[in-house]
Amino acid sequence: MQTRPKLVSEHLFDFSQSNLKGLLLGTAALIALPSGVVAQEVKKDPLIIESEVVNHDQDILLDPVYIDGKADVLTGGVQVGQEALERINPQDIKDVFRQEPGVAVSSPIAIGQKVYVNGIEDTKLAVDVDGARQVTKTFHHIGTAIIDPELLKAVKVETGVAPADAGPEALGGSISYETKDGRDFLDIDEAFGGYGKLTFNSNTGGFSENMALAAQYNNFDVLVYGSNDSGDNYSDGKGHEVAGTKPEMQSGLLKVGYSADNGYRVKLTGGFTKDDGIRPVRANFGGSSNPSDVPQRVDYERKSFSLSIGDETPTDLWDPRFSLSYTDTSLFADIKNTPIGEGIVSDITTINGKASNTFTTGLGKITSGADFYIDRGKGGRENDANYKEEVYDIGVFTQARLSLTDEARVSFGGRFDYNHLEGNEGTTLDNAGLSGNFSGEYDVTPWLMGYAGAGTAWGGVPMTEIGVQNYWSAFGVRWNYDDLAPSRSFNYKAGFVVEEGNFTFDGNVFYTKIDDSHDVSNSNRGTQNDVVSKGVNASAKYSFGDGFVRGSYSKTHVRVDGDVPVSTLAYQGILMGDTYGLEAGYSWPDLGLRAGATGEGALENDDTKKNGGNALDSYFVAGLYAEWYPEDIDGLSLRVDVKNLFDKDYVDRANVGYDSSRYTPYGDPGRTFLLAAKYEF
């Protein structure tokens, strides 16, 4: 049982960069093959809805085939489905990933939250919401995961090795967020439905309101959704009020779908997210020793529009998908107390599109297509917001997902990208590069499967952080594009899966290296770093009757230019060390009741002393939840969550500033009761 995973790991880490060049050549040869030579349904275990083990053992037929859904993630990745999301009852993206090994989210307030996958910041990943590319270069203290989780349908994370159709710039993997549409709330014979939800937070003394209305008539379906958060600043485990944490977020979503009689589906989506309130100017941590660094107004807003077209009754040779999206992200950060006496203004627009077709024959599936994006940014100081930059990228890709035998499955592919940058002072740069990946899994026994993967991703040259560039000019610092080069990553992963009776286990080792990773917050665009992340991820689950017990563990070792990174370093990685999660749950269907307990923690870590920082203390935080569906009131559910049950005073391992004597990290909320009532109709 232990031998084969070790051998796979050893062989995997013997791959050199020259081997990966060979991989790219082989991938290029694959792209040249006739598309009809191979393909078959990728097989997948239904346990992935619990986000436990991404395995491929059983055929699953979905009817209809949803045109928005991404392919299931590679074994060893993270996939959170609807059942898990309902059990978690997430208030923000941090809650979504609390129990997932290898995925961490910074900051207890949504506007400062960034996602780290195996220690790599999500600005080094391909991230989308319903296919709309997420560009997060407004200001490096603003988060990149500002998403209302209430309407999430699924979340899929490729850790490290990413398939070619995940999109460009997938240096450390990819994250895909998928939201519900009107049909998800209605049975086929229902014309109208939805829900209303009210949540009270004992710590902030405020309410969150959520409402969704869905309707369908003939071939049309519509979803209208809105949410609002309110309350006061929360208190940490010491009972101290944490300034700048007052809930102020609003979000909305409109989806209109049309399903034609011939199987084609067209969907239009429009959404917005807004957070306008008193925040620390550096919104991803609580403050600094600078007396002028006090909470002031920060106004963040994101608007997006997208069109998707696909065939929900595809044939073996015709399974087309097309999407086109527009996103506008704007930021105003009032920093009048600083020496320049002006605010930071930033506005970024991105247009991205993708067209592909999936071919199916006896061996598996092959997806081929093209994608593009155009990123434009303008910003700087409030009274001199003239810094401009534009980047566009055009890519072509092919990804094969094949079942070679009943025991052996592979996924491999490649992409070519052309990248063009237009700098603020007329500088133009043109670059092009190849990316390739290969992953395989083999059923050693009926209960043991080994898997491994390797890939290299070309990152091109990204757009700068718009808001900060003209800000620096107030101090006489000028931007330049000397020595600016594309980045490239090398990813490896190997592990094994055990499925024996009611017990499942997935464990893997990983290694990611990003050469010339861009620091886009530096006025010298040629400032680049070499980032390395390596470690172990593992999760296990045991099910019994209507209950389960689950645990996860992650050990992540991150270095930037060979040194331990400080937590305030943006756009690269963060030192996570050893973290773990626990959960147990049980349901009483006859009573309409379910309850559970959660735990999360981190072990002590003194690596931070190597860069002059503070040692990190260990912590453990427990929680409880219970949900009741009264039998005599159809559609009603009542829920209570207890967060930080023992009122622990702690700083989450992903929060910025945990290792600093100059900067003040956010202390996470103390004991919090969430009381929620939801009525579905």
Secondary structure, DSSP 8 states (H G I E B T S, - for coil): --HHHHHHHHHHTT--HHHHHHHHHHHHHHHHS-GGG--------GGGGGTS-----S----SS--SS------TTSEEE-HHHHHHH--SSHHHHTTT-TTEEE--SSGGG--EEETTEEGGGSEEEETTEE----S-TTS-S----GGGEEEEEEEESS--GGG-TT-SSEEEEEEE--GGGGS-TT-SEEEEEEEEEETTTTEEEEEEEEEEEETTEEEEEEEEEE-----BBTTS-B-TT----EEEEEEEEEEE-TTSEEEEEEEEEEEEEEEE-SSTTSSEES-TT---EEEEEEEEEEEEEEEESS--SS--EEEEEEEEEEEEEE--TTSTT---EEEEEEEEEEEEEEEEE-SSEEEEEEEEEEEEEEEEEETTEEEEEEEEEEEEEEEEEEEE-SSSEEEEEEEEEEEEEEE-TTS-EEEEEEEEEEEEEEEEEETTEEEEEEEEEEEEE-----HHHHHHHHTTT---B-TT---EEEEEEEEEEEEEETTEEEEEEEEEEEEEEEE-TTSSBTT-EEEEEEEEEEEEEEEEETTEEEEEEEEEEEEEETTB---TT--SSB---EEEEEEEEEEEEGGGTEEEEEEEEEE--B-GGGGGT---B--EEEEEEEEEE--TTSTTEEEEEEEESTT------TTSTTTT-SSEE----B-SEEEEEEEEE-
